[in-house]
C-alpha cells in the first residue's frame, strides 16, 4: 500500500511539473534571433599567465564560462555576446 501511494504521489508530481513548466517557461517564438556568442579558450601553466589573460579578456567583455582539464594543463574558456 505504501509503495502504491508513493508511486501515485510521484506520478502526480511529474504531471504537475510538466504542466507548470509550460506556464513558467515561455515557448520560443518563430522569427526571433537567439543571441550569438564568441568564444576564446586557452591553456596555461602559470597562475600569473592565467591572471593576465583572464584580465585582458574580461576587459574586452568576455566572461569565464568553464575551466577543465588536467591539474597542470587546464583549459580556460570565455565567451561574449556578439553585437
mmCIF file of the N, C-alpha and C atoms, coordinates in Angstrom:
data_MODEL
# 
_entry.id   MODEL 
# 
loop_
_atom_site.group_PDB 
_atom_site.id 
_atom_site.type_symbol 
_atom_site.label_atom_id 
_atom_site.label_alt_id 
_atom_site.label_comp_id 
_atom_site.label_asym_id 
_atom_site.label_entity_id 
_atom_site.label_seq_id 
_atom_site.pdbx_PDB_ins_code 
_atom_site.Cartn_x 
_atom_site.Cartn_y 
_atom_site.Cartn_z 
_atom_site.occupancy 
_atom_site.B_iso_or_equiv 
_atom_site.pdbx_formal_charge 
_atom_site.auth_seq_id 
_atom_site.auth_comp_id 
_atom_site.auth_asym_id 
_atom_site.auth_atom_id 
_atom_site.pdbx_PDB_model_num 
ATOM 1   N N  . UNK A 1 1  ? 0.827  -1.191 0.000   1.00 0.00 ? 1  UNK A N  1 
ATOM 2   C CA . UNK A 1 1  ? 0.000  0.000  0.000   1.00 0.00 ? 1  UNK A CA 1 
ATOM 3   C C  . UNK A 1 1  ? 0.873  1.257  0.000   1.00 0.00 ? 1  UNK A C  1 
ATOM 4   N N  . UNK A 1 2  ? 1.942  1.203  0.814   1.00 0.00 ? 2  UNK A N  1 
ATOM 5   C CA . UNK A 1 2  ? 2.836  2.367  0.906   1.00 0.00 ? 2  UNK A CA 1 
ATOM 6   C C  . UNK A 1 2  ? 3.495  2.646  -0.443  1.00 0.00 ? 2  UNK A C  1 
ATOM 7   N N  . UNK A 1 3  ? 3.933  1.594  -1.156  1.00 0.00 ? 3  UNK A N  1 
ATOM 8   C CA . UNK A 1 3  ? 4.561  1.759  -2.461  1.00 0.00 ? 3  UNK A CA 1 
ATOM 9   C C  . UNK A 1 3  ? 3.573  2.317  -3.488  1.00 0.00 ? 3  UNK A C  1 
ATOM 10  N N  . UNK A 1 4  ? 2.316  1.916  -3.392  1.00 0.00 ? 4  UNK A N  1 
ATOM 11  C CA . UNK A 1 4  ? 1.294  2.422  -4.296  1.00 0.00 ? 4  UNK A CA 1 
ATOM 12  C C  . UNK A 1 4  ? 1.088  3.923  -4.095  1.00 0.00 ? 4  UNK A C  1 
ATOM 13  N N  . UNK A 1 5  ? 1.019  4.348  -2.858  1.00 0.00 ? 5  UNK A N  1 
ATOM 14  C CA . UNK A 1 5  ? 0.829  5.769  -2.546  1.00 0.00 ? 5  UNK A CA 1 
ATOM 15  C C  . UNK A 1 5  ? 2.049  6.576  -3.001  1.00 0.00 ? 5  UNK A C  1 
ATOM 16  N N  . UNK A 1 6  ? 3.246  6.043  -2.773  1.00 0.00 ? 6  UNK A N  1 
ATOM 17  C CA . UNK A 1 6  ? 4.465  6.724  -3.185  1.00 0.00 ? 6  UNK A CA 1 
ATOM 18  C C  . UNK A 1 6  ? 4.517  6.852  -4.718  1.00 0.00 ? 6  UNK A C  1 
ATOM 19  N N  . UNK A 1 7  ? 4.180  5.785  -5.427  1.00 0.00 ? 7  UNK A N  1 
ATOM 20  C CA . UNK A 1 7  ? 4.165  5.819  -6.891  1.00 0.00 ? 7  UNK A CA 1 
ATOM 21  C C  . UNK A 1 7  ? 3.140  6.801  -7.422  1.00 0.00 ? 7  UNK A C  1 
ATOM 22  N N  . UNK A 1 8  ? 1.974  6.828  -6.810  1.00 0.00 ? 8  UNK A N  1 
ATOM 23  C CA . UNK A 1 8  ? 0.930  7.766  -7.215  1.00 0.00 ? 8  UNK A CA 1 
ATOM 24  C C  . UNK A 1 8  ? 1.367  9.202  -6.959  1.00 0.00 ? 8  UNK A C  1 
ATOM 25  N N  . UNK A 1 9  ? 1.976  9.458  -5.818  1.00 0.00 ? 9  UNK A N  1 
ATOM 26  C CA . UNK A 1 9  ? 2.448  10.809 -5.482  1.00 0.00 ? 9  UNK A CA 1 
ATOM 27  C C  . UNK A 1 9  ? 3.515  11.273 -6.471  1.00 0.00 ? 9  UNK A C  1 
ATOM 28  N N  . UNK A 1 10 ? 4.439  10.394 -6.825  1.00 0.00 ? 10 UNK A N  1 
ATOM 29  C CA . UNK A 1 10 ? 5.470  10.756 -7.793  1.00 0.00 ? 10 UNK A CA 1 
ATOM 30  C C  . UNK A 1 10 ? 4.880  11.018 -9.174  1.00 0.00 ? 10 UNK A C  1 
ATOM 31  N N  . UNK A 1 11 ? 3.910  10.233 -9.565  1.00 0.00 ? 11 UNK A N  1 
ATOM 32  C CA . UNK A 1 11 ? 3.247  10.436 -10.860 1.00 0.00 ? 11 UNK A CA 1 
ATOM 33  C C  . UNK A 1 11 ? 2.534  11.778 -10.904 1.00 0.00 ? 11 UNK A C  1 
ATOM 34  N N  . UNK A 1 12 ? 1.817  12.103 -9.843  1.00 0.00 ? 12 UNK A N  1 
ATOM 35  C CA . UNK A 1 12 ? 1.108  13.389 -9.779  1.00 0.00 ? 12 UNK A CA 1 
ATOM 36  C C  . UNK A 1 12 ? 2.117  14.535 -9.806  1.00 0.00 ? 12 UNK A C  1 
ATOM 37  N N  . UNK A 1 13 ? 3.217  14.418 -9.074  1.00 0.00 ? 13 UNK A N  1 
ATOM 38  C CA . UNK A 1 13 ? 4.240  15.471 -9.058  1.00 0.00 ? 13 UNK A CA 1 
ATOM 39  C C  . UNK A 1 13 ? 4.833  15.655 -10.448 1.00 0.00 ? 13 UNK A C  1 
ATOM 40  N N  . UNK A 1 14 ? 5.071  14.572 -11.162 1.00 0.00 ? 14 UNK A N  1 
ATOM 41  C CA . UNK A 1 14 ? 5.616  14.663 -12.513 1.00 0.00 ? 14 UNK A CA 1 
ATOM 42  C C  . UNK A 1 14 ? 4.648  15.392 -13.443 1.00 0.00 ? 14 UNK A C  1 
ATOM 43  N N  . UNK A 1 15 ? 3.388  15.029 -13.393 1.00 0.00 ? 15 UNK A N  1 
ATOM 44  C CA . UNK A 1 15 ? 2.387  15.657 -14.262 1.00 0.00 ? 15 UNK A CA 1 
ATOM 45  C C  . UNK A 1 15 ? 2.232  17.134 -13.935 1.00 0.00 ? 15 UNK A C  1 
ATOM 46  N N  . UNK A 1 16 ? 2.167  17.471 -12.661 1.00 0.00 ? 16 UNK A N  1 
ATOM 47  C CA . UNK A 1 16 ? 2.061  18.879 -12.261 1.00 0.00 ? 16 UNK A CA 1 
ATOM 48  C C  . UNK A 1 16 ? 3.297  19.650 -12.722 1.00 0.00 ? 16 UNK A C  1 
ATOM 49  N N  . UNK A 1 17 ? 4.485  19.057 -12.595 1.00 0.00 ? 17 UNK A N  1 
ATOM 50  C CA . UNK A 1 17 ? 5.711  19.708 -13.052 1.00 0.00 ? 17 UNK A CA 1 
ATOM 51  C C  . UNK A 1 17 ? 5.693  19.983 -14.540 1.00 0.00 ? 17 UNK A C  1 
ATOM 52  N N  . UNK A 1 18 ? 5.200  19.044 -15.309 1.00 0.00 ? 18 UNK A N  1 
ATOM 53  C CA . UNK A 1 18 ? 5.105  19.241 -16.765 1.00 0.00 ? 18 UNK A CA 1 
ATOM 54  C C  . UNK A 1 18 ? 4.132  20.364 -17.110 1.00 0.00 ? 18 UNK A C  1 
ATOM 55  N N  . UNK A 1 19 ? 3.017  20.432 -16.402 1.00 0.00 ? 19 UNK A N  1 
ATOM 56  C CA . UNK A 1 19 ? 2.036  21.476 -16.671 1.00 0.00 ? 19 UNK A CA 1 
ATOM 57  C C  . UNK A 1 19 ? 2.540  22.853 -16.254 1.00 0.00 ? 19 UNK A C  1 
ATOM 58  N N  . UNK A 1 20 ? 3.189  22.938 -15.115 1.00 0.00 ? 20 UNK A N  1 
ATOM 59  C CA . UNK A 1 20 ? 3.692  24.216 -14.613 1.00 0.00 ? 20 UNK A CA 1 
ATOM 60  C C  . UNK A 1 20 ? 4.807  24.746 -15.510 1.00 0.00 ? 20 UNK A C  1 
ATOM 61  N N  . UNK A 1 21 ? 5.631  23.844 -16.046 1.00 0.00 ? 21 UNK A N  1 
ATOM 62  C CA . UNK A 1 21 ? 6.736  24.255 -16.917 1.00 0.00 ? 21 UNK A CA 1 
ATOM 63  C C  . UNK A 1 21 ? 6.218  25.042 -18.114 1.00 0.00 ? 21 UNK A C  1 
ATOM 64  N N  . UNK A 1 22 ? 5.110  24.613 -18.685 1.00 0.00 ? 22 UNK A N  1 
ATOM 65  C CA . UNK A 1 22 ? 4.575  25.311 -19.851 1.00 0.00 ? 22 UNK A CA 1 
ATOM 66  C C  . UNK A 1 22 ? 4.054  26.694 -19.479 1.00 0.00 ? 22 UNK A C  1 
ATOM 67  N N  . UNK A 1 23 ? 3.690  26.914 -18.231 1.00 0.00 ? 23 UNK A N  1 
ATOM 68  C CA . UNK A 1 23 ? 3.223  28.220 -17.787 1.00 0.00 ? 23 UNK A CA 1 
ATOM 69  C C  . UNK A 1 23 ? 4.381  29.148 -17.421 1.00 0.00 ? 23 UNK A C  1 
ATOM 70  N N  . UNK A 1 24 ? 5.472  28.585 -16.909 1.00 0.00 ? 24 UNK A N  1 
ATOM 71  C CA . UNK A 1 24 ? 6.589  29.390 -16.418 1.00 0.00 ? 24 UNK A CA 1 
ATOM 72  C C  . UNK A 1 24 ? 7.580  29.727 -17.525 1.00 0.00 ? 24 UNK A C  1 
ATOM 73  N N  . UNK A 1 25 ? 7.931  28.764 -18.359 1.00 0.00 ? 25 UNK A N  1 
ATOM 74  C CA . UNK A 1 25 ? 8.922  28.969 -19.407 1.00 0.00 ? 25 UNK A CA 1 
ATOM 75  C C  . UNK A 1 25 ? 8.194  29.265 -20.709 1.00 0.00 ? 25 UNK A C  1 
ATOM 76  N N  . UNK A 1 26 ? 8.336  30.482 -21.246 1.00 0.00 ? 26 UNK A N  1 
ATOM 77  C CA . UNK A 1 26 ? 7.628  30.801 -22.487 1.00 0.00 ? 26 UNK A CA 1 
ATOM 78  C C  . UNK A 1 26 ? 8.224  30.037 -23.666 1.00 0.00 ? 26 UNK A C  1 
ATOM 79  N N  . UNK A 1 27 ? 7.405  29.663 -24.618 1.00 0.00 ? 27 UNK A N  1 
ATOM 80  C CA . UNK A 1 27 ? 7.923  28.959 -25.788 1.00 0.00 ? 27 UNK A CA 1 
ATOM 81  C C  . UNK A 1 27 ? 8.759  29.890 -26.660 1.00 0.00 ? 27 UNK A C  1 
ATOM 82  N N  . UNK A 1 28 ? 9.651  29.315 -27.427 1.00 0.00 ? 28 UNK A N  1 
ATOM 83  C CA . UNK A 1 28 ? 10.471 30.099 -28.348 1.00 0.00 ? 28 UNK A CA 1 
ATOM 84  C C  . UNK A 1 28 ? 9.589  30.568 -29.489 1.00 0.00 ? 28 UNK A C  1 
ATOM 85  N N  . UNK A 1 29 ? 9.693  31.815 -29.808 1.00 0.00 ? 29 UNK A N  1 
ATOM 86  C CA . UNK A 1 29 ? 8.876  32.382 -30.867 1.00 0.00 ? 29 UNK A CA 1 
ATOM 87  C C  . UNK A 1 29 ? 9.603  32.260 -32.205 1.00 0.00 ? 29 UNK A C  1 
ATOM 88  N N  . UNK A 1 30 ? 8.867  31.883 -33.223 1.00 0.00 ? 30 UNK A N  1 
ATOM 89  C CA . UNK A 1 30 ? 9.444  31.809 -34.567 1.00 0.00 ? 30 UNK A CA 1 
ATOM 90  C C  . UNK A 1 30 ? 9.814  33.213 -35.027 1.00 0.00 ? 30 UNK A C  1 
ATOM 91  N N  . UNK A 1 31 ? 10.938 33.335 -35.680 1.00 0.00 ? 31 UNK A N  1 
ATOM 92  C CA . UNK A 1 31 ? 11.364 34.628 -36.201 1.00 0.00 ? 31 UNK A CA 1 
ATOM 93  C C  . UNK A 1 31 ? 12.220 35.433 -35.245 1.00 0.00 ? 31 UNK A C  1 
ATOM 94  N N  . UNK A 1 32 ? 12.427 34.946 -34.028 1.00 0.00 ? 32 UNK A N  1 
ATOM 95  C CA . UNK A 1 32 ? 13.292 35.677 -33.103 1.00 0.00 ? 32 UNK A CA 1 
ATOM 96  C C  . UNK A 1 32 ? 14.736 35.288 -33.368 1.00 0.00 ? 32 UNK A C  1 
ATOM 97  N N  . UNK A 1 33 ? 15.629 36.162 -33.029 1.00 0.00 ? 33 UNK A N  1 
ATOM 98  C CA . UNK A 1 33 ? 17.050 35.904 -33.211 1.00 0.00 ? 33 UNK A CA 1 
ATOM 99  C C  . UNK A 1 33 ? 17.690 35.567 -31.874 1.00 0.00 ? 33 UNK A C  1 
ATOM 100 N N  . UNK A 1 34 ? 18.076 34.324 -31.671 1.00 0.00 ? 34 UNK A N  1 
ATOM 101 C CA . UNK A 1 34 ? 18.759 33.981 -30.417 1.00 0.00 ? 34 UNK A CA 1 
ATOM 102 C C  . UNK A 1 34 ? 20.129 34.647 -30.381 1.00 0.00 ? 34 UNK A C  1 
ATOM 103 N N  . UNK A 1 35 ? 20.647 34.910 -29.194 1.00 0.00 ? 35 UNK A N  1 
ATOM 104 C CA . UNK A 1 35 ? 21.953 35.575 -29.112 1.00 0.00 ? 35 UNK A CA 1 
ATOM 105 C C  . UNK A 1 35 ? 23.060 34.717 -29.720 1.00 0.00 ? 35 UNK A C  1 
ATOM 106 N N  . UNK A 1 36 ? 24.027 35.382 -30.298 1.00 0.00 ? 36 UNK A N  1 
ATOM 107 C CA . UNK A 1 36 ? 25.201 34.706 -30.857 1.00 0.00 ? 36 UNK A CA 1 
ATOM 108 C C  . UNK A 1 36 ? 26.387 35.028 -29.947 1.00 0.00 ? 36 UNK A C  1 
ATOM 109 N N  . UNK A 1 37 ? 27.278 34.052 -29.788 1.00 0.00 ? 37 UNK A N  1 
ATOM 110 C CA . UNK A 1 37 ? 28.390 34.184 -28.862 1.00 0.00 ? 37 UNK A CA 1 
ATOM 111 C C  . UNK A 1 37 ? 29.717 33.981 -29.565 1.00 0.00 ? 37 UNK A C  1 
ATOM 112 N N  . UNK A 1 38 ? 30.728 34.641 -29.052 1.00 0.00 ? 38 UNK A N  1 
ATOM 113 C CA . UNK A 1 38 ? 32.107 34.447 -29.491 1.00 0.00 ? 38 UNK A CA 1 
ATOM 114 C C  . UNK A 1 38 ? 32.847 33.805 -28.325 1.00 0.00 ? 38 UNK A C  1 
ATOM 115 N N  . UNK A 1 39 ? 33.645 32.805 -28.623 1.00 0.00 ? 39 UNK A N  1 
ATOM 116 C CA . UNK A 1 39 ? 34.354 32.068 -27.577 1.00 0.00 ? 39 UNK A CA 1 
ATOM 117 C C  . UNK A 1 39 ? 35.861 32.193 -27.747 1.00 0.00 ? 39 UNK A C  1 
ATOM 118 N N  . UNK A 1 40 ? 36.565 32.211 -26.640 1.00 0.00 ? 40 UNK A N  1 
ATOM 119 C CA . UNK A 1 40 ? 38.031 32.173 -26.602 1.00 0.00 ? 40 UNK A CA 1 
ATOM 120 C C  . UNK A 1 40 ? 38.432 31.167 -25.532 1.00 0.00 ? 40 UNK A C  1 
ATOM 121 N N  . UNK A 1 41 ? 39.274 30.226 -25.917 1.00 0.00 ? 41 UNK A N  1 
ATOM 122 C CA . UNK A 1 41 ? 39.785 29.243 -24.964 1.00 0.00 ? 41 UNK A CA 1 
ATOM 123 C C  . UNK A 1 41 ? 41.301 29.235 -25.028 1.00 0.00 ? 41 UNK A C  1 
ATOM 124 N N  . UNK A 1 42 ? 41.937 29.038 -23.905 1.00 0.00 ? 42 UNK A N  1 
ATOM 125 C CA . UNK A 1 42 ? 43.390 28.934 -23.883 1.00 0.00 ? 42 UNK A CA 1 
ATOM 126 C C  . UNK A 1 42 ? 43.817 27.950 -22.811 1.00 0.00 ? 42 UNK A C  1 
ATOM 127 N N  . UNK A 1 43 ? 45.069 27.554 -22.900 1.00 0.00 ? 43 UNK A N  1 
ATOM 128 C CA . UNK A 1 43 ? 45.643 26.580 -21.968 1.00 0.00 ? 43 UNK A CA 1 
ATOM 129 C C  . UNK A 1 43 ? 46.939 27.178 -21.426 1.00 0.00 ? 43 UNK A C  1 
ATOM 130 N N  . UNK A 1 44 ? 47.043 27.279 -20.119 1.00 0.00 ? 44 UNK A N  1 
ATOM 131 C CA . UNK A 1 44 ? 48.225 27.891 -19.496 1.00 0.00 ? 44 UNK A CA 1 
ATOM 132 C C  . UNK A 1 44 ? 48.692 27.075 -18.305 1.00 0.00 ? 44 UNK A C  1 
ATOM 133 N N  . UNK A 1 45 ? 49.969 27.232 -17.977 1.00 0.00 ? 45 UNK A N  1 
ATOM 134 C CA . UNK A 1 45 ? 50.535 26.545 -16.817 1.00 0.00 ? 45 UNK A CA 1 
ATOM 135 C C  . UNK A 1 45 ? 50.593 27.439 -15.587 1.00 0.00 ? 45 UNK A C  1 
ATOM 136 N N  . UNK A 1 46 ? 51.110 28.650 -15.759 1.00 0.00 ? 46 UNK A N  1 
ATOM 137 C CA . UNK A 1 46 ? 51.362 29.509 -14.607 1.00 0.00 ? 46 UNK A CA 1 
ATOM 138 C C  . UNK A 1 46 ? 50.174 30.358 -14.214 1.00 0.00 ? 46 UNK A C  1 
ATOM 139 N N  . UNK A 1 47 ? 50.008 30.569 -12.928 1.00 0.00 ? 47 UNK A N  1 
ATOM 140 C CA . UNK A 1 47 ? 48.896 31.371 -12.417 1.00 0.00 ? 47 UNK A CA 1 
ATOM 141 C C  . UNK A 1 47 ? 48.988 32.815 -12.889 1.00 0.00 ? 47 UNK A C  1 
ATOM 142 N N  . UNK A 1 48 ? 50.210 33.350 -13.001 1.00 0.00 ? 48 UNK A N  1 
ATOM 143 C CA . UNK A 1 48 ? 50.382 34.734 -13.449 1.00 0.00 ? 48 UNK A CA 1 
ATOM 144 C C  . UNK A 1 48 ? 49.904 34.893 -14.887 1.00 0.00 ? 48 UNK A C  1 
ATOM 145 N N  . UNK A 1 49 ? 50.200 33.922 -15.751 1.00 0.00 ? 49 UNK A N  1 
ATOM 146 C CA . UNK A 1 49 ? 49.763 33.988 -17.141 1.00 0.00 ? 49 UNK A CA 1 
ATOM 147 C C  . UNK A 1 49 ? 48.248 33.881 -17.245 1.00 0.00 ? 49 UNK A C  1 
ATOM 148 N N  . UNK A 1 50 ? 47.665 33.007 -16.441 1.00 0.00 ? 50 UNK A N  1 
ATOM 149 C CA . UNK A 1 50 ? 46.210 32.847 -16.441 1.00 0.00 ? 50 UNK A CA 1 
ATOM 150 C C  . UNK A 1 50 ? 45.550 34.146 -16.005 1.00 0.00 ? 50 UNK A C  1 
ATOM 151 N N  . UNK A 1 51 ? 46.092 34.765 -14.968 1.00 0.00 ? 51 UNK A N  1 
ATOM 152 C CA . UNK A 1 51 ? 45.522 36.013 -14.463 1.00 0.00 ? 51 UNK A CA 1 
ATOM 153 C C  . UNK A 1 51 ? 45.616 37.124 -15.505 1.00 0.00 ? 51 UNK A C  1 
ATOM 154 N N  . UNK A 1 52 ? 46.760 37.256 -16.166 1.00 0.00 ? 52 UNK A N  1 
ATOM 155 C CA . UNK A 1 52 ? 46.929 38.289 -17.195 1.00 0.00 ? 52 UNK A CA 1 
ATOM 156 C C  . UNK A 1 52 ? 45.946 38.096 -18.338 1.00 0.00 ? 52 UNK A C  1 
ATOM 157 N N  . UNK A 1 53 ? 45.874 36.881 -18.868 1.00 0.00 ? 53 UNK A N  1 
ATOM 158 C CA . UNK A 1 53 ? 44.969 36.614 -19.987 1.00 0.00 ? 53 UNK A CA 1 
ATOM 159 C C  . UNK A 1 53 ? 43.511 36.780 -19.575 1.00 0.00 ? 53 UNK A C  1 
ATOM 160 N N  . UNK A 1 54 ? 43.167 36.328 -18.371 1.00 0.00 ? 54 UNK A N  1 
ATOM 161 C CA . UNK A 1 54 ? 41.786 36.458 -17.899 1.00 0.00 ? 54 UNK A CA 1 
ATOM 162 C C  . UNK A 1 54 ? 41.400 37.925 -17.737 1.00 0.00 ? 54 UNK A C  1 
ATOM 163 N N  . UNK A 1 55 ? 42.286 38.740 -17.190 1.00 0.00 ? 55 UNK A N  1 
ATOM 164 C CA . UNK A 1 55 ? 42.012 40.169 -17.038 1.00 0.00 ? 55 UNK A CA 1 
ATOM 165 C C  . UNK A 1 55 ? 41.880 40.853 -18.391 1.00 0.00 ? 55 UNK A C  1 
ATOM 166 N N  . UNK A 1 56 ? 42.719 40.470 -19.342 1.00 0.00 ? 56 UNK A N  1 
ATOM 167 C CA . UNK A 1 56 ? 42.662 41.050 -20.680 1.00 0.00 ? 56 UNK A CA 1 
ATOM 168 C C  . UNK A 1 56 ? 41.331 40.688 -21.358 1.00 0.00 ? 56 UNK A C  1 
ATOM 169 N N  . UNK A 1 57 ? 40.931 39.426 -21.247 1.00 0.00 ? 57 UNK A N  1 
ATOM 170 C CA . UNK A 1 57 ? 39.660 39.015 -21.850 1.00 0.00 ? 57 UNK A CA 1 
ATOM 171 C C  . UNK A 1 57 ? 38.468 39.665 -21.138 1.00 0.00 ? 57 UNK A C  1 
ATOM 172 N N  . UNK A 1 58 ? 38.538 39.785 -19.815 1.00 0.00 ? 58 UNK A N  1 
ATOM 173 C CA . UNK A 1 58 ? 37.467 40.453 -19.074 1.00 0.00 ? 58 UNK A CA 1 
ATOM 174 C C  . UNK A 1 58 ? 37.309 41.905 -19.479 1.00 0.00 ? 58 UNK A C  1 
ATOM 175 N N  . UNK A 1 59 ? 38.425 42.590 -19.698 1.00 0.00 ? 59 UNK A N  1 
ATOM 176 C CA . UNK A 1 59 ? 38.376 43.987 -20.136 1.00 0.00 ? 59 UNK A CA 1 
ATOM 177 C C  . UNK A 1 59 ? 37.781 44.102 -21.537 1.00 0.00 ? 59 UNK A C  1 
ATOM 178 N N  . UNK A 1 60 ? 37.900 43.033 -22.334 1.00 0.00 ? 60 UNK A N  1 
ATOM 179 C CA . UNK A 1 60 ? 37.354 43.029 -23.690 1.00 0.00 ? 60 UNK A CA 1 
ATOM 180 C C  . UNK A 1 60 ? 35.893 42.568 -23.717 1.00 0.00 ? 60 UNK A C  1 
ATOM 181 N N  . UNK A 1 61 ? 35.298 42.314 -22.553 1.00 0.00 ? 61 UNK A N  1 
ATOM 182 C CA . UNK A 1 61 ? 33.891 41.958 -22.486 1.00 0.00 ? 61 UNK A CA 1 
ATOM 183 C C  . UNK A 1 61 ? 33.605 40.470 -22.378 1.00 0.00 ? 61 UNK A C  1 
ATOM 184 N N  . UNK A 1 62 ? 34.639 39.658 -22.232 1.00 0.00 ? 62 UNK A N  1 
ATOM 185 C CA . UNK A 1 62 ? 34.443 38.217 -22.093 1.00 0.00 ? 62 UNK A CA 1 
ATOM 186 C C  . UNK A 1 62 ? 34.184 37.857 -20.639 1.00 0.00 ? 62 UNK A C  1 
ATOM 187 N N  . UNK A 1 63 ? 33.485 36.730 -20.432 1.00 0.00 ? 63 UNK A N  1 
ATOM 188 C CA . UNK A 1 63 ? 33.287 36.197 -19.084 1.00 0.00 ? 63 UNK A CA 1 
ATOM 189 C C  . UNK A 1 63 ? 33.657 34.724 -19.091 1.00 0.00 ? 63 UNK A C  1 
ATOM 190 N N  . UNK A 1 64 ? 34.180 34.271 -17.964 1.00 0.00 ? 64 UNK A N  1 
ATOM 191 C CA . UNK A 1 64 ? 34.590 32.876 -17.831 1.00 0.00 ? 64 UNK A CA 1 
ATOM 192 C C  . UNK A 1 64 ? 33.352 31.987 -17.819 1.00 0.00 ? 64 UNK A C  1 
ATOM 193 N N  . UNK A 1 65 ? 33.365 30.956 -18.678 1.00 0.00 ? 65 UNK A N  1 
ATOM 194 C CA . UNK A 1 65 ? 32.238 30.025 -18.715 1.00 0.00 ? 65 UNK A CA 1 
ATOM 195 C C  . UNK A 1 65 ? 32.644 28.607 -18.347 1.00 0.00 ? 65 UNK A C  1 
ATOM 196 N N  . UNK A 1 66 ? 33.959 28.340 -18.314 1.00 0.00 ? 66 UNK A N  1 
ATOM 197 C CA . UNK A 1 66 ? 34.361 26.993 -17.943 1.00 0.00 ? 66 UNK A CA 1 
ATOM 198 C C  . UNK A 1 66 ? 35.853 26.842 -17.847 1.00 0.00 ? 66 UNK A C  1 
ATOM 199 N N  . UNK A 1 67 ? 36.268 25.942 -16.989 1.00 0.00 ? 67 UNK A N  1 
ATOM 200 C CA . UNK A 1 67 ? 37.673 25.580 -16.839 1.00 0.00 ? 67 UNK A CA 1 
ATOM 201 C C  . UNK A 1 67 ? 37.701 24.085 -16.577 1.00 0.00 ? 67 UNK A C  1 
ATOM 202 N N  . UNK A 1 68 ? 38.486 23.367 -17.373 1.00 0.00 ? 68 UNK A N  1 
ATOM 203 C CA . UNK A 1 68 ? 38.520 21.917 -17.223 1.00 0.00 ? 68 UNK A CA 1 
ATOM 204 C C  . UNK A 1 68 ? 39.843 21.388 -17.735 1.00 0.00 ? 68 UNK A C  1 
ATOM 205 N N  . UNK A 1 69 ? 40.182 20.218 -17.298 1.00 0.00 ? 69 UNK A N  1 
ATOM 206 C CA . UNK A 1 69 ? 41.384 19.567 -17.789 1.00 0.00 ? 69 UNK A CA 1 
ATOM 207 C C  . UNK A 1 69 ? 42.238 19.063 -16.658 1.00 0.00 ? 69 UNK A C  1 
ATOM 208 N N  . UNK A 1 70 ? 43.415 18.624 -17.033 1.00 0.00 ? 70 UNK A N  1 
ATOM 209 C CA . UNK A 1 70 ? 44.359 18.097 -16.059 1.00 0.00 ? 70 UNK A CA 1 
ATOM 210 C C  . UNK A 1 70 ? 44.819 19.201 -15.119 1.00 0.00 ? 70 UNK A C  1 
ATOM 211 N N  . UNK A 1 71 ? 45.319 18.805 -13.967 1.00 0.00 ? 71 UNK A N  1 
ATOM 212 C CA . UNK A 1 71 ? 45.740 19.753 -12.928 1.00 0.00 ? 71 UNK A CA 1 
ATOM 213 C C  . UNK A 1 71 ? 46.784 20.740 -13.443 1.00 0.00 ? 71 UNK A C  1 
ATOM 214 N N  . UNK A 1 72 ? 47.743 20.291 -14.216 1.00 0.00 ? 72 UNK A N  1 
ATOM 215 C CA . UNK A 1 72 ? 48.832 21.162 -14.654 1.00 0.00 ? 72 UNK A CA 1 
ATOM 216 C C  . UNK A 1 72 ? 48.568 21.847 -15.986 1.00 0.00 ? 72 UNK A C  1 
ATOM 217 N N  . UNK A 1 73 ? 47.584 21.404 -16.740 1.00 0.00 ? 73 UNK A N  1 
ATOM 218 C CA . UNK A 1 73 ? 47.304 21.999 -18.046 1.00 0.00 ? 73 UNK A CA 1 
ATOM 219 C C  . UNK A 1 73 ? 45.812 22.199 -18.267 1.00 0.00 ? 73 UNK A C  1 
ATOM 220 N N  . UNK A 1 74 ? 45.159 23.039 -17.463 1.00 0.00 ? 74 UNK A N  1 
ATOM 221 C CA . UNK A 1 74 ? 43.715 23.220 -17.648 1.00 0.00 ? 74 UNK A CA 1 
ATOM 222 C C  . UNK A 1 74 ? 43.402 24.125 -18.844 1.00 0.00 ? 74 UNK A C  1 
ATOM 223 N N  . UNK A 1 75 ? 42.236 23.937 -19.412 1.00 0.00 ? 75 UNK A N  1 
ATOM 224 C CA . UNK A 1 75 ? 41.709 24.838 -20.434 1.00 0.00 ? 75 UNK A CA 1 
ATOM 225 C C  . UNK A 1 75 ? 40.808 25.846 -19.753 1.00 0.00 ? 75 UNK A C  1 
ATOM 226 N N  . UNK A 1 76 ? 40.881 27.102 -20.186 1.00 0.00 ? 76 UNK A N  1 
ATOM 227 C CA . UNK A 1 76 ? 40.050 28.176 -19.669 1.00 0.00 ? 76 UNK A CA 1 
ATOM 228 C C  . UNK A 1 76 ? 39.249 28.705 -20.846 1.00 0.00 ? 76 UNK A C  1 
ATOM 229 N N  . UNK A 1 77 ? 37.937 28.715 -20.738 1.00 0.00 ? 77 UNK A N  1 
ATOM 230 C CA . UNK A 1 77 ? 37.063 29.160 -21.838 1.00 0.00 ? 77 UNK A CA 1 
ATOM 231 C C  . UNK A 1 77 ? 36.216 30.358 -21.410 1.00 0.00 ? 77 UNK A C  1 
ATOM 232 N N  . UNK A 1 78 ? 36.173 31.344 -22.292 1.00 0.00 ? 78 UNK A N  1 
ATOM 233 C CA . UNK A 1 78 ? 35.450 32.585 -22.062 1.00 0.00 ? 78 UNK A CA 1 
ATOM 234 C C  . UNK A 1 78 ? 34.483 32.808 -23.212 1.00 0.00 ? 78 UNK A C  1 
ATOM 235 N N  . UNK A 1 79 ? 33.442 33.604 -22.978 1.00 0.00 ? 79 UNK A N  1 
ATOM 236 C CA . UNK A 1 79 ? 32.527 33.954 -24.061 1.00 0.00 ? 79 UNK A CA 1 
ATOM 237 C C  . UNK A 1 79 ? 32.074 35.397 -23.885 1.00 0.00 ? 79 UNK A C  1 
ATOM 238 N N  . UNK A 1 80 ? 31.647 35.982 -25.030 1.00 0.00 ? 80 UNK A N  1 
ATOM 239 C CA . UNK A 1 80 ? 30.989 37.296 -25.003 1.00 0.00 ? 80 UNK A CA 1 
ATOM 240 C C  . UNK A 1 80 ? 29.966 37.316 -26.111 1.00 0.00 ? 80 UNK A C  1 
ATOM 241 N N  . UNK A 1 81 ? 28.960 38.112 -25.902 1.00 0.00 ? 81 UNK A N  1 
ATOM 242 C CA . UNK A 1 81 ? 27.862 38.222 -26.862 1.00 0.00 ? 81 UNK A CA 1 
ATOM 243 C C  . UNK A 1 81 ? 28.315 39.040 -28.064 1.00 0.00 ? 81 UNK A C  1 
ATOM 244 N N  . UNK A 1 82 ? 27.986 38.548 -29.240 1.00 0.00 ? 82 UNK A N  1 
ATOM 245 C CA . UNK A 1 82 ? 28.282 39.291 -30.452 1.00 0.00 ? 82 UNK A CA 1 
ATOM 246 C C  . UNK A 1 82 ? 27.211 40.344 -30.684 1.00 0.00 ? 82 UNK A C  1 
ATOM 247 N N  . UNK A 1 83 ? 27.589 41.485 -31.248 1.00 0.00 ? 83 UNK A N  1 
ATOM 248 C CA . UNK A 1 83 ? 26.596 42.551 -31.489 1.00 0.00 ? 83 UNK A CA 1 
ATOM 249 C C  . UNK A 1 83 ? 25.579 42.177 -32.547 1.00 0.00 ? 83 UNK A C  1 
# 
